[in-house]
Amino acid sequence: MNKQKIGFLVDSGSDVPLEYIEKANMKVIPLKIIYKDKEYTDKVDIHAQDVYDRLDQEIPKTSLPSGETISKMLQEFKNEGYEKVIAVTISSGLSGTNNMVRLMAENVEELDVFTLDTKNIGIGSGLLAVKAADYVESEMEWEVIKEKLQDDVKKSKIFFHVPTLEYLQKGGRIGLVSSILGNVLNLKPVISCNDNGIYHTVAKVRGNKKSIQKAIDLAAEFAGTAKKYNLAIAFGGKTAEVQVNDIRAELKNKLPNFVRFFEDQVSPALGVHTGPGLIGIGIQIIEE
């Protein structure tokens, strides 16, 4: 355990890289995937590809973990000797998890819980958990860590190429993304989260290939003149995974000053709302 006895709580929708979950001993709040006949635990007994394979039969619902589950996890931190917890969750504009953690934390005595609303989703959110772990490892003071993480929210971003808006619409997660004429003109939106952590369209491009390229270009634009950054590729299912090698090469060419590069399948919970073929380009500025 680190000297300051700080634990980490993250939600499964933040797609925190497994190496960091293991290295920092993070506890993961699992979101739920609910089918008519059965309920699954995000990333535990169901994976994104399983969701995609069944989409033509049923689009499942997703839900928050129960307050009881979160309370139990917080209690475990106390039992294990932790005094403080950094909780990193996906945007409060997209899920009630952040609020649920804050509420449950109020009932746990002698545990100082800092709940970070990342205003982001997927690895865009997970990159903030990576940063939190790095800060704790460097023995930064608790108050400074909290301040820096709040500041880092503005420095982390993910740009999604989504082949169809059908699933965002059906799941009621469409946010500020307009779907008008999209399918007719083969226009593909590039989606991100705005300052309030709600989905919005940042670009519309004709065709999948150009849409993915636009997401890469927007990440480079976001990096600006930054000297160092972390990069990530998130992909939805087999159809997207086959494109990862080309995307990685392009990203490394365009943004060579990266410190860490992560890539992984998106969580089933995110997959439910975005459908197969999703490509996400994540970037986190480390040094401006």
C-alpha positions, 0 to 999 in steps of 0.5 A: 500500500502507498504511504498515504493509504490511498485506494482507487475505485473506478467504474467498468465504463471507464475502461481503465487499462488492466495493467493499471487496475492490477498495478494500483490494486483498483476496485472496479464498480461493475455496470450491469447489462440486462437482457429480458432473461438474464442480467450480466456483470460488465466485463465479468461474465459478458464481453462487448463482442457477446453484446454485438453478436446478439444485437439483431435479437435484442438490444439489452439495457444497462444499469448502475450497480446498486448502492449496496454494492458500492457501500460494500466496496468502500467498506472493504477499503476501510477494512484493508487499512486505506484512509482515502479513496480516489473514485473515478467515474464516467461522466455524470452527464451520461450515467448516475454512477458518479452521484451514486458513489458520492451519496454512498461515500457520505455514509462511510465514516473515517474514509476520505473519498474524492469522487472525480467526475471525468466528464468523459466516457470509456478510456477518455475517463480511464486515462484520468484513473491512470493519471491518479495512479501516477500521482499517488505513486509519485507521492504527491500530497492528497490535496494537490492530487485532487486539485490536479485531477480536477484540472486534468479533466479538461486535458483528457478527450476521446473522439469516437467514430460511430458507424451508425447512430441507431444504438445511441438513439434506441438507448436514449443516449443520443445527447446533442448528437443530431441524426438528421440526414446522416444515413441518407448521405452516408454522413458519419459523425465524430462524437465527443463529450462536451464540457458538461460531459454530454455527447455531441457531434464535433464533425460529420464526414462522408464514409467510415474511413474519412470519419476515422481519419477525422477522429485522429486529426481532432486528437492531433488538434487537441494535442496542439503544441503539447510536449507529452501526452498519453494516447489510446485506441478503443474499438468495438468488436471484430469489425473495428479490431482489424483496423487497429494496426493502421490506426496505431501507425497513423497515430504514432506518426502524427503524434510521436511524443506520446508517453504511453499508448493504450488499446483495448476493446470497449466495455460491453456497457458502452458497446450496447449504446454505440453498436459494433464498429466503434473506434475511439481515439483517446488523448490526454495532455501530460505536459503543455 
